[in-house]
Amino acid sequence: MTRTTSDVEGVRVFFAQGALQLISALVTFIGSMLILLLTDWVLATAVIGIIVLIGIVFGFIFTRLCPLFWRVQHNLGILNDILQE
């Protein structure tokens, strides 16, 4: 029961805050890139290259940390089940 309540609360918080922040960040990013491209296309290509590099690094880190996160979540669920009894 605790696991279900926690999952429902996480989904509620995501849709209440996370989705709105994601849309806001995407609009800000796209607007900034358009202004940068119109101002200085050489600098814009350098910035886009750096952003792609950062994305690759984050993707690598995320693929390494995701299984660890799920293992911790599973163990936390087991612990909550034991404590609830």
MOVEN-V611407 format. One record per backbone hydrogen bond with DSSP energy under -0.5 kcal/mol. CO is the residue of the C=O (numbers start at 1). NH is the residue of the N-H. If there is no record, write none. Layout:
# MOVEN-V611407
CO&NH / CO&NH
This chain:
# MOVEN-V611407
1&5 / 2&6 / 3&7 / 4&8 / 5&9 / 6&10 / 7&11 / 8&12 / 9&13 / 10&14 / 11&15 / 12&16 / 13&17 / 13&18 / 14&19 / 17&21 / 18&22 / 19&23 / 20&24 / 21&25 / 22&26 / 23&27 / 24&28 / 25&29 / 26&30 / 27&31 / 28&32 / 29&33 / 30&34 / 31&35 / 32&36 / 33&37 / 34&38 / 35&39 / 36&40 / 40&44 / 41&45 / 42&46 / 43&47 / 44&48 / 45&49 / 46&50 / 47&51 / 48&52 / 49&53 / 50&54 / 51&55 / 52&56 / 53&57 / 54&58 / 55&59 / 56&60 / 57&61 / 58&62 / 59&63 / 60&64 / 61&65 / 62&66 / 63&67 / 64&68 / 65&69 / 66&70 / 67&71 / 68&72 / 69&73 / 70&74 / 71&75 / 72&76 / 73&77 / 74&78 / 75&79 / 76&80 / 77&81 / 78&82 / 79&83 / 80&84 / 81&85
